[in-house]
Amino acid sequence: MQSFRLLLLASSISAITACGGGGGAKPGPDAGPDAGPTIAGLGQACTTPATCPANAPNCITYDDSGKGICSPLCLSGGTMVTNSAGGVASVTPDPGAPPQSTICGSSYGQPAGMGIPSCETFVQYTPMDKPVAPSKTYTDVKLVCAIVCIQGQTCPAPLHCDTGREWCMP
């Protein structure tokens, strides 16, 4: 499942920036706001890293609106290999395995059914090809946590599910 999620991200890598920087995102379809409790930690609304808590210190923006969500770094110093079509073939260490996967879960305090914390949002890789090139190895890969909204999961308020990316977004 994790490698499939990363494959979906390959077309969205250029749309994500860390620490409140600008982005060039093309917003996906909006599924509308979902009901639920307010968020603290992973998924907390932010405009700069200064507005994020210690357990999710990065403000990740998905477009030029300046609105973002707080998230911890869950993978640093990794390696990514792309396939012949330019999709992500592998990331090491595995973002779906501990300790990467536990970082996301421990910073997310929502009840079951309110999104799935997952280590899958690329914020850096070297070289920063946009888009990623086919059959290439990238180093210094950094990922942050996302909240995934698939399989009947809803997003905690005030986030909504971007059905194109399958992420809870501001």
N, C-alpha and C positions, 0 to 999 in steps of 0.2 A: 504494500500500500504506500509506503513512504516514497519509493522511487517514482511511483505514478504521480504523487502530489508534486514532487520536484520537477517532473517532466512538464506539468502544467505551468510551473513558475517560469520556465525558460523564456516564454514570450513576454513575461511581465517584469523581468529583472530590471530593465531600464526605467521602469515606472516607480521604483522605490528609492527613497533617500533616507539617510539616518540623521538624527540630531537636528531636526527642524529645517534642513536645507530644502532647496527648491526641487522640483521634479518635473518630469515631462509626461505624466500619466495620461492615459486615455481612459477616463472612468468607464467602468463596466455597467451593466444594467443594475438598477437599484430595486431591491426587493421591498423597500420601505422599512420604516422603523419597527423593531421587534420589542415586545414588552419584556420587562425583567428588572432585576435589582440594579442599583448603581454600582459602578466598578471601582475597585481600588487595586493597584498593581497592574499586571498585564491587562491591557485593554483600557486603562484609565485614559480619559481625554487629556490631550496636551497640545501646546503650541511650541514649547521649547523643552529641552531636557531638565531645566530648573523646576518645571512643574511636575516632574515624575518622582515616584518614591524610590527608595534605595533598592527594592527588590525588582524593579523594572525601570532602570535609569535612562533609557534611550527613548527619545521622542521620534517615532517613525511616521513620516508623512507619505501618503500615497498619491497625492496630486498637488497642484499649486495653491490650494485653498489655505494652506498653513495649518489645517486641522490634522492631528495625528493621534496615535495611541502610544502609551508607554509600553516598553518591552525590554526584557533582558537580552543580552548577548548569549546565545546558546551554543554557538560553535565558532571557534576562532582558530586560525592557522590550518584550515582544512584544505583539501584538494578536490577539485571538481573535474570530471572528464565528460566531454560532450560526445554524442553519437554522430553518425554521418549526416543526420538531418539537422544538427544544431540543437538537439534536445539534450537535457541532462541525463547522462547514462549512469553516473555514480558520483557520490560525494563521500569522502572519508575524512574523519570518522563518520559513521552512520548517524545522521541527525535524528533518526527514529529510535536509537538505542540510548540507554543510560551512558554517561551522565547528561547528554544533550537533552533527551526527552524529559528527564526529571526536573531540569531547570525551568522549563516552561510550565509544567504542572504545579511546581511549588510557588510560582509567582502569580497563579491564577486562582482566585478564591470563589468561583461561581459554582452553583449546584449543577448536578448532572442534567444534561439536556440543554444547557446554555452555552453551546459552542465547545470545541475541543482544542485545548492548547497544543500547539505543534511547532517544532523547530524547523521552519521552512522558508523564511523570508530572507532572500539574499540582499545584503547591503554592501558587500565588497568582494572583489575577486581580482586577481592580477594575471594578465592585463585586463583592464576594464573595457573589453570589447562590447559594443552595443550595436546590434545584438551579439550574443555569444557566437563564436565561429564553430563550424562543424569539425568533429574529430580533433579536438584540442584539449590540452590539459591546462587548468587554471590553478594557481596557488593562492595562498593567503586568503582563503575563502572565509567569510564571516557571515553568519546567519543570526537572525533574531527570531523570537517567537511570534507566531500569528495565532489568531483564534479562528478555527475552521468551522464553517457552518454547512455541513453536509449531513446526510442520513437523518433528517428530521430535527437537527439541532437548530435552535434559534439563537439570536445574539442578545446579550444583555444590553439593556438600555444604557446609554443613548445610541449604541451602535446599531448598524443595519447589515444585513447580509448582501454582499455584492455577489450575485449568483454567477457572474462570469469568472471571478477569481475564487469563489467559495470561501471568502474571508469575511469576518466581521470588521466593518470599517466605520469611521466617524461620518 
